[in-house]
């Protein structure tokens, strides 16, 4: 990677699951919509690789955190819609807490209060 | 576990799920195209961008699969894929595959055979239910281990030991069989068959039919956990009942072969050693109990006194004839049993004759159950290790063979490999694929080897069993592969597959990598590696061939070595009185004299002498010169073998007299020495007329410490040529001959020198004996046949046979490997040959180059192999007695053979390559 201004950020290992779960909190969505949503919300900083998204969706499904059903999309095509299950909701809460703790810890280390002055 | 079930559900509807994934990705793609078009791209541009964004759908599918699967399952699946692919590759190259599988199967088969034979013979368990619980019981003294016990001792152990849930005693004995009905077992048919021709069994020429009986304690079958297939066994009868009506069991084998499976066998009464016994049951086919084979009959120990006409037979503490085996009680170890046995052994020791060996300090020995006598440190371990090593070397040759072939093949597969590498397979993945193929080949070879070995050993043991006379029982070797053997073969196959495949796989994946960047530098490397493998094969098989050749020549020499006496025209006639107690000494002598008179009158008999035949177990005594010579020389006593002979002994068996004369009829104080004995007693002096004293000459075995030359003075009257001794090292030629007293004639076999064909004389001996006394049982064979039955001869034959087998395998593998690899390499160089021709190389130059390069690894292998073989030969001569040293002839023959095979293997493909138009050759893929 060239050291150019961050047009995109590589996802940290394991964060994709969290992002997907969080996105589904708004309601059922298909894979493409999830990817677009994350990109849009992150101001295009996070680029979701299709190659990681679909295995991740299946992984979450295998864990029982999300459910999938085939439904007609807005354009009338068959698409696979994912929705959050209640264990998924719990998992999201737990993961989010973890992430926030982690982020806070990182912040504390990278920007100690003494440095701010 | 819902997660588990969900995954399982996914796996069961896998193909539908995968179709769904494809559909989802398709949908994703269309959405993406839609988005691209909205952004103003053309349909084609949008599609291309979307595809680019999507990446490799195959990879996504694979990742998704692993999301649903377990990591181990994924690994198994990829291995499965590799195996499927490997199998396809192997099927495509049928010829090469068959060749490699054959080569490896040969190497694995040799190892499997050796291991199976080792298990079936050396580790032969007792034939029992839960055989691992069965143990051998023995005592070990300074003089070595013994497993012979008397019945009173057996009872003491049986009644006082808690370590065993059952203790049994048994002994084998040869009995006379009569009143059996049906056609008798004709031993004559045996003479023509394999081992019979070798003279391992002396054929009966007169007397009653024989049958071997295993005499066992009444609890024998109960402790071994085997029930008769018909009738009942001894446990169901009390001791009193058994003695009142003596009963025996018959083995299924003997029942079928001797009695034709007579359905009336139960309840039939026959006579064994003239004791009427009733058959009460039939033991299972091939059931051998604590012995090597199934005996014709099993008799309860309570009737052993009847067989021996001795009421006190079972009460004598010195009558130590029974072998003891026990079944360990649940949870008791062999060491615990041994510890419990020790104090009892000590108590029993005190009850034995204080002069006898049984009174010496002894400690108990509890060993894994086996029909073998416990004989630690008798050198067998070394021989077994040596044999296993030789088998391992054959496998190494096979691996090098297959390795070089694989490498050659991998080079021709370079296209495929580099394609796979450029498609993104890691080098590890390619190596794994190639290794999977070799492991597949290894396992394929292992399975073939397993079945071939089984069939081969089955046939061999059937042949072996078939050459034994019926009456001695049927040896039963279990060569059926069990869990351990299958495990061993699979392990060896995996190892061989990996060994044969690892280097070629590493090497060819490396060169395939290089091929991608269009560099050819590493092809030279891989060719060098191939040369190394060929050289390794050559040198390893050279070692095997030279050592095997040496063994073969040695055993051949052993067999051909002159014995120092005439073996072909001398018959040994051994006769025994059926019931020795029915005859007094005079009656015996009368029979013997009558026999001698009648024999002397037979046509074709030129001389006759009563003596033990040469090569029979001999007794040793001490000898010490006395008189004036003793003062001069060093008065050290020598140990000599002694034989009592009549005056015409030397003439009868053809041993020339060197000095002096033979015995006079009455000369009891006269002795005759063999040349080497004379040289040892009186070096560089004439021994005739000198005197010596001997140790005990009572024809009993004595301990070395008892051999003291304290006998009366004897005078040397003659010296005869040495006979070759019967010790394994060919030594033991120092002999002394004593005169045989006239009244001892009845206790000796008669040696008969014939003018006619000995076979004809043997044929008329039977009727002569029968006419004198029909109950006398007699055997007759020539000294040549007796010689062949000697352990020395047997060991030589066995070594010769094994060495031939190993040598043949090594030779076959080496030739196959050299031919296959060398010709393959030359074919691969077709393109290069085309280039050389195109730029103007002469035909002769190119052929010369190819031949030179093809023979180089062979030469290197030979040069490396020579000193290694010399080392091997040196090692073998140190470990085994009587080996003759390397012979130049066989070494030279092997060298020439290897070189000519390499020349042939390279010449034909090279010539074919020369015949091709250079332009066509250039396009040849290689």
Interface residues (C-beta under 8 A of the other chain):
Chain A: X30 X31 X32 X33 X36 X49 X50 X51 X52 X54 X55 X56 X58 X59 X61 X62 X63 X64 X70 X73 X77 X78 X79 X80
Chain B: X2 X3 X6 X7 X10 X20 X21 X23 X24 X25 X27 X28 X30 X31 X32 X35 X53 X54 X55 X56 X59 X60 X63 X64 X66 X67 X68
